[in-house]
């Protein structure tokens, strides 16, 4: 489980891909998830009913709600993201793209055509205090 709460959507995406790859039945998914959660996350799900804890979807939704990963939070994180010193531009672009995807999903935009590439440009100092992103493909346009 990630140490930063903003990375939870990526964590859940990865877990769900693994569940699909290994054809994990829905009735055991939550049971497999709980042991790998942080102690803080386990404390949070301790407030759920025993029936709800048995549902992966309910655990996921509850955790995202409790960690307050709202559209506004994703937008703020996207707007204030900066490249880490030890981070390559490829990794930074990937992280920026993930933040944009999480924001769009949290706003109910579940599909935007075939996968679009994300091209980013860093303006200003190399630490990347300001970034803009252009999605190519069917939706095009500049995200600000």
C-alpha positions in Angstrom: 0.0 0.0 0.0 1.4 3.4 -0.9 2.5 5.8 1.9 0.9 8.8 0.1 -2.9 8.8 0.1 -3.0 10.4 -3.4 -1.5 7.3 -4.8 -4.4 5.1 -3.7 -6.2 5.1 -7.1 -3.0 3.7 -8.7 -2.7 1.2 -6.0 -6.3 0.0 -6.5 -5.8 0.0 -10.3 -2.8 -2.3 -9.9 -4.6 -4.6 -7.4 -7.6 -4.9 -9.8 -5.3 -5.8 -12.7 -3.7 -8.5 -10.6 -7.1 -9.8 -9.6 -8.0 -10.0 -13.3 -4.8 -11.6 -14.3 -5.0 -14.3 -11.7 -8.8 -14.6 -12.0 -9.4 -13.9 -8.3 -13.0 -14.5 -7.3 -14.9 -11.5 -6.1 -15.7 -13.1 -2.7 -12.0 -13.3 -1.7 -10.7 -10.0 -3.1 -11.4 -8.0 0.0 -9.8 -10.8 2.1 -6.6 -10.6 0.1 -6.6 -6.8 0.2 -6.9 -6.3 3.9 -3.6 -7.9 5.0 -1.6 -5.5 2.7 -3.2 -2.3 4.0 -1.4 0.1 6.2 -2.2 0.2 9.9 -4.0 3.5 9.4 -6.1 2.0 6.6 -6.9 -1.0 8.7 -8.0 1.3 11.5 -10.3 3.1 9.1 -11.9 0.0 7.7 -12.4 -1.2 11.3 -15.4 1.2 11.4 -17.1 -0.6 8.6 -19.7 -3.3 9.1 -18.5 -6.9 8.8 -20.7 -7.4 5.7 -19.2 -4.3 4.0 -15.6 -5.4 4.8 -16.3 -8.5 2.8 -16.9 -6.4 -0.4 -13.8 -5.2 -2.2 -15.7 -2.4 -3.9 -17.2 -1.2 -0.6 -13.7 -1.2 1.1 -12.2 0.7 -1.9 -15.0 3.3 -1.9 -14.8 3.7 1.9 -11.0 4.2 1.9 -11.1 6.7 -1.0 -13.9 8.6 0.8 -12.1 8.5 4.2 -8.8 9.7 2.8 -10.7 12.6 1.2 -9.6 12.0 -2.3 -12.0 14.4 -3.9 -12.0 16.0 -7.4 -10.8 19.2 -5.8 -7.9 17.5 -4.1 -6.8 15.8 -7.4 -7.0 19.2 -9.1 -4.9 20.9 -6.5 -2.3 18.1 -6.7 -2.2 18.3 -10.5 -1.8 22.1 -10.4 1.0 22.0 -7.8 2.9 19.0 -8.9 6.6 19.4 -9.4 9.3 17.1 -10.6 11.4 15.5 -7.8 15.1 15.9 -8.1 15.8 12.2 -8.4 12.8 11.6 -10.8 13.3 11.2 -14.6 11.1 13.2 -16.9 9.5 9.9 -18.1 8.4 9.1 -14.5 7.3 12.7 -13.9 5.2 12.6 -17.0 3.7 9.3 -15.9 2.9 10.7 -12.5 1.4 13.8 -14.0 -0.7 11.7 -16.4 -2.0 9.6 -13.5 -3.0 12.7 -11.6 -5.0 13.9 -14.6 -6.6 10.5 -15.0 -7.6 10.4 -11.3 -9.1 13.9 -11.6 -11.1 13.0 -14.7 -12.3 9.8 -13.2 -13.4 11.6 -10.0 -15.4 14.0 -12.2 -17.2 11.1 -13.8 -15.2 11.1 -17.1 -14.7 7.4 -17.4 -14.0 7.2 -21.1 -12.2 9.6 -23.5 -11.8 7.5 -26.6 -8.8 5.4 -27.5 -5.9 5.9 -25.2 -4.4 9.3 -25.7 -0.8 10.1 -25.2 0.2 12.8 -22.7 2.9 15.3 -23.7 4.1 17.6 -21.0 6.4 20.6 -21.0 8.1 22.1 -18.0 8.2 25.9 -17.9 10.6 27.6 -15.6 13.2 26.0 -13.4 14.1 22.4 -13.8 12.2 21.5 -10.6 9.0 22.0 -12.6 7.1 24.6 -10.6 4.7 25.0 -13.5 3.7 22.3 -15.9 1.2 22.1 -18.7 -0.1 19.1 -20.5 -1.5 18.4 -23.9 -3.5 15.2 -24.6 -3.3 14.1 -28.2 -5.9 12.0 -29.8 -9.7 12.4 -30.0 -10.1 14.8 -27.1 -7.1 17.0 -27.8 -6.7 20.4 -26.2 -4.8 22.0 -23.4 -5.4 21.2 -19.8 -4.9 24.1 -17.4 
